[in-house]
Every structure is written in structure tokens, then in C-alpha cells.
Amino acid sequence: MSDPNLKHPLGEDYTASQERLSKVARIDGFSDEEEEGGHESESPENPRVQRYLVAVEYVGTRFFGSQQQPKYRTVVGVLQEAFHKFIGQPVKIFCSSRTDAGVHALSNVCHVDVERVSKRKPGEVLPPHEPDVVQKAVNHFLQKNEGDVMVIDVRCVPSNYHARYKAKERTYFYRLLSGPDPLSIFEKDRAWHVPEELDLRAMQEACRVLVGSHDFSSFRASGCQAKSPVRSLDELSVTELPSTPYFPPLTERTWSNPNNGDPLACSSQPKTETAGVTTNGDTFGIRKRHRCYVITARSRGFLYHQVRLIVAVLKCVGTGELTVLDVERILKAKDVSASKPMAPASGLYLARVKYEFP
């Protein structure tokens, strides 16, 4: 659990809190994008121990990153606490991808070694738990915490299967919401709010400059421990999506009856709306929607803050502050000082870590 005397970033000025959280994240040198390197450590075979590969989703707002840190609430720290309560003994958890404070995950993956010992007869080793039992039990204890992290999948793997070094590919999403109005409270700390309009085609053209294998020194934050700045960006794209997928729009729809006249599906509201228009002009109390853009970046591994630095440049292309030629110039400069200040952590999501299984 976090230090009770530690002020939470949500109670401070947003910009100041993000700067403070970024400094905290640098304490152990971990990043929001995975730095490749290191060698797989072969664990000795121990028939008493079962290694599990565990996929988790989390809202990163209240975490000081994924890696465990003294006095701060982290994803690994919360997971280790939940596993400890489940099996009755401490465990060590290793993440496939390290995320900074404020960064979210739709699916991050870690591994953990568990020895199932009888609670009634200390010292008696029992057969390993089935993956679905592990998932349900750990989630039970996670929900008693803040409820902002959840196990979404569990798999048994060999004792030398390392979540980080066995990863074949990582995919990140970054959400930008464009529009002059303030963000809805439902979007707080879930996206980067850009007041200006964004030129989607220009951003897509800029993506083509950066796709492929390049020296990404201009998109590599200071403190990066990777041996080489060369990375192969297999995908970089920008897509416009509905801003809020949770509910149908109230004023931007055409009336239809998917049930072919089924009276059980009829509405008491008169069919007077058309796409984007209401006949009586009454839009009071209906929030104006932002335009939502999602940037997708896919690679085997990323440099320190590479995705957020790329997003910052693409956003500037969208607003017209930079051109596609400027992006080429920044890439060729091979110096992060030629780039733009990196995008906020709140819009970044680790979407998937891909594996090949034996």
C-alpha cells in the first residue's frame, strides 16, 4: 500500500503533478515503453513451483508506475500483495513492460512463481492451482484494494519462461481528444485534450516517415539505458474513432428499428431526429463531443518515452505547427532536443504484449 502521508496527484495541479510523477518514475529508471536488453535467466527446475503468466489491465492514474518502489503504490506492489494474501507467502512478480506513473494498460503481462503449500498441514506441497482459480482468487483480493487493476488471463508456462524476454511484440495506443470544450469528467486522465482541430491526413502522412527501422535518437528521452537507438517500428497509424463508445449519441443518429417492427423494441420518443440535426433545436444539457484520434504504435521494443515523443510530434503536425518535412528533419537530427516536449502519460495505453507458446 502507498504511504498514507503521500499527497495524491489528483489533488494537485495537473501539470505540476505530472512533472512530479515523472521525476518519481526516474528513481529506478523505468519507463512507459519497454527497453529491450538483458538476457533470459534460466531458473532451475523445481517441481514444487509453478510459473504463471498473468495478464492484467489497470487504470494508471493512481499508480506511481508498474515497477515496485518503496513508499509508493505501484502495479507490481499491489499484485504481489494480492498473491501473498491468496497463497499465504510472499512472491516476486516480473513485468513484461514497464509503465510510468499515469500510463494505463489494456493488457500488461507478468510472470510469478507459486509454490502451493497446505495451510492445514504446513510443509505439505499440493498440486498447483488451475489458472482460472488463480485469476478468480487474485481478483477477489484486488477488488478489496482500489479496484483499479484486474487479472484478465492466466496461463501455466515452463519455469524458464520470462514475461519480458519472451515477448515478441508490444502494441501501444494513444488517445487524443480534439475540441475547444473541457474534457468530460468521464475522460479525466484518460486522454490528451487538444483544443485545436487536428488534420488527420497530415498526421497519417507523417506516420509513414517514421514507420520502419530507424535511428530514433530524436525520440529517445535522456536516461534511456538501451544500448542502441535503432528500432524497427512495424506499425504507426492514426485513426479517428467515436469519442465515447459507452453510449449512443443523442443528437447524431438516424432512427432505425433493428428488430423489424418488433413492438417490444419501440420508443415513445417521436422519430423527428436525423443525423446531426434535431427538428426542435433543443440541445440543452447535451454535451458537445470531442473528436477522438487513436495513435497505434507496434514494435518488438521501444526506447525510453519513444511513443510519447512520437505522439507529441504527430500532434504538432495535426495542428499545423509542424509539417511532414519537419518530421523528416527531426528524425535525421538524431537529437531529442530537435523534437517536441513529450505527450502526457494520461493518454497512453499498453494494449497488448504478444507471445509464442511452446
Secondary structure, DSSP 8 states (H G I E B T S, - for coil): ---TTS--GGGS-HHHHHHHHHHHHTTTT--SS-------------TTEEEEEEEEEE-GGG-S-SS-BTTB--HHHHHHHHHHHHHSS---EEESS---TT-EEEEEEEEEEEE-B-SSSTT-B-----HHHHHHHHHHHHTTTTS-EEEEEEEEE-TT--TTTT--EEEEEEEEEESSS---GGGTTTSEEE-S---HHHHHHHHHHHSEEEE-GGG--TT---S--EEEEEEEEEEEE-S-TTS--SSS-----TTTT-GGG--SS-S-EETTEETT---TT-----EEEEEEEEES---TTHHHHHHHHHHHHHHTSS-HHHHHHHHHHT-GGGS-----GGGEEEEEEE----
